[in-house]
């Protein structure tokens, strides 16, 4: 699962959201994040490619309020 990763900031920007978007979801314990797809390593928050793709689908649906 952790073979393809990106930073939370990169993922947020690629989703067209505020750079802190994924961080805020993680910090609030949002259930829209794929289980075990986001992890803090040192001072960098990372998200798996699978977790990013999952968020992208939900964000594109537009039917869920993520924050």
N, C-alpha and C positions, 0 to 999 in steps of 0.2 A: 504494500500500500504506500510506503514512503519512498518508492523508487522514482517517482516523478512529483516534484514539489515546487512551490513558488511561495514568495512571501505574501503575507496577508495584504500588504499595501499593493503589491503588483496585482493580486487577484481583484481587489476592490476597484482599482483604476480600470482594469480590463472589463469589469462589469459595468463601467460607466458611473460608478458611485464615488462618494467621498473616500479619500485614501484610508480613513479609519473605519470604514464600513464593516469589514470582516472582524477587525479587532473588537468593535462594539458588540457585534453578535456573539462573539466568543466570551467576552467579559460578562455579558448578561445571561450567559448560559442558554442561548436561544436553541430551541428544538428544531430549527430549520437547518442547522449545521449537521452534516453527516457525522454520525458517531465516530469518534476517534480520528477525525480528519484534520483537526486543527490542534497544533501543539506549540508551546513556547520552547525554543531552544536558545539558551542564553538570553539575549535581549531581543531576539527576532521571533516573531510569530510566523509560523509556517502553516500552509494548507496543502493537502494532497491534491493532485490533479482530479481524482475522483470527487473529492469534496468541492472543488471549484466547479466542476461540470454539474454537480448536483445543485449548487447555488445558482448557476447560470440558468438552469431549467426553471427553477422557482422564480427567479427574477424576471424571466421572459414571460412566464405565465401571467404575472401581474395580479393574480387573484389573492396572493398572500401579502400581508403587511409584514415585512421583515423586521423593521424597527419602528 
